[in-house]
Amino acid sequence: MATDGSPADHGALLGPGRQSLGGAFAALLASTGTLVCCVLPAVMVSLGAGATLAGLVTAVPQLIWLSERKGLVFGVAALALVVAGALLWRARHAPCPADPALAKACMRLRRWSNGLFAFSVIATVTGAVFAFLLPALS
């Protein structure tokens, strides 16, 4: 592959970073499912918004399906986190382009990927606490 500085060439140079960002977004999407299934109902009831939760469940009955299958939801989220973590680990020492502007974009993309991954882990752990730990303590 020739490196002639074309935009297509720039996309190839950022390949591992884009993969890790895609993995981080997938993990964020999966971990958001854990929040919707388990944290949202608990917080709404705790805040006295049970009627609002009932209205939400009436409007979006898929919330019941998610809550009933929380093991599956957390399994998919954990799998997405493992894949995203592996992609981030693989890309951690990937070279950034020599061009200063592209190197800056590469490093910014790497920081965003790591931040999204960290947020996804926190969201999944929070969901797990609400779904599995707190009910066991009751």
N, C-alpha and C positions, 0 to 999 in steps of 0.2 A: 504494500500500500504506500503510495506516495504521500508525502506530507507537504502539500503545496499551500497550506494555509486556508484552504477553502472552508466554508461553514460545515460541510459534511465531514471534513477531516477533524474539525473542532469537536463535533459530536462524538466521534470515535475516541478521541482522547479522554473524554469525560465518561466513557462507558461504565467502568466499575462504580463511579460515584452515582451515576443515574440509576444503576441497578440497586444500589443500597438505599437510595432515596425512595425508589419504587417499593422496595421491601419494607421500609419504614412506614410508608403510607398504608400498605396492606396491613401491617401490624396495628397501626392506629385505627383503621377501619374495624378490624376484628376486636380490638380492645374496647372500642366504643360500644360494640354490641354487648359486652359484659356490663358496661355502665347502664345501658338502657334496660337490660334484663333484670338487673339486681339492685343497683344503687338508686336509680330514679324512683322506683316504687317505694323503697324504704325511706328515702329522704322526703318524698311527698307526704307519706303517712306521718312521719315524725314531725313535719311542719304543720300538720293539721289540714292538709290538702287532700284528704281521702276522697272527697266528692270530685275534685278535679282529676284525681287519678282514675276514678270510675268513669268519668267522661272521656278521659284519654284512652282507656282500655276499650270503651265502646267505639270510639272513632278509629282506633288502631288495634284490632283484636290480635294482631301478630305479636303484641307484647306478651300475651298469655302463652303463646307457643314458645317464645324465647325463654320465659320463666320456667315453663315445664321442662324444657330441655337445656337447662343451664350447664349440665355436664358437657353436652355437645358444643355449646357456645364457648365454654372455657377451653375445651380441647382444640377447637379451631383457632382461638386466640393464642393459645400456647404454641401451636404449630406455626402460626404466622410470626410469632415472636422469635421462635427458633430459626426460621428461615431468614428473617430480617437480621437477626444477630449474626448469623453465618455470613450473610452478604456484607454487613458492616465490618466484620472481622477480616474478611477477605480483602476488602477495599481499604483497610486502615493504612497500609503502606503503599498503596497504588500511587504512582508518580502523577503529579499535576503537570500541566503544560509549562513550557519554559516562558511563554508569553506572559508578562506580568498581569494583564487583565484576565486572561484565562486562568492563571494560577489563583488569582483572588477569587474568581467565580468557583473554581474547584474547591477551595478551602471553605468558602461560604456554603456550598452544597454539602460538604462533609459535616460541617457544624449543624446544619439543618437536619441532616439524616440522623445524626447522633441525638439531637434534641427530640426529634419525633419519636425515636426509639425509646428514649428514657421516659417520655410522657406516656407512651404506650404501655411500658412496663408498670409504671405507677398506676395507670388506669386499670390494668388487669389485676394488679394486687389489691387495689381498692375494691374492685368488683368481687374478688374472691373473699375478701373479708366480709363484705355484706352478704354474699351468697352462702358461704359455708361456715365461717368462724362465728359470726354473731348469732345465727340461729342455733348453733350447737351450744352456745353459752346460756341461752334462754331456758 
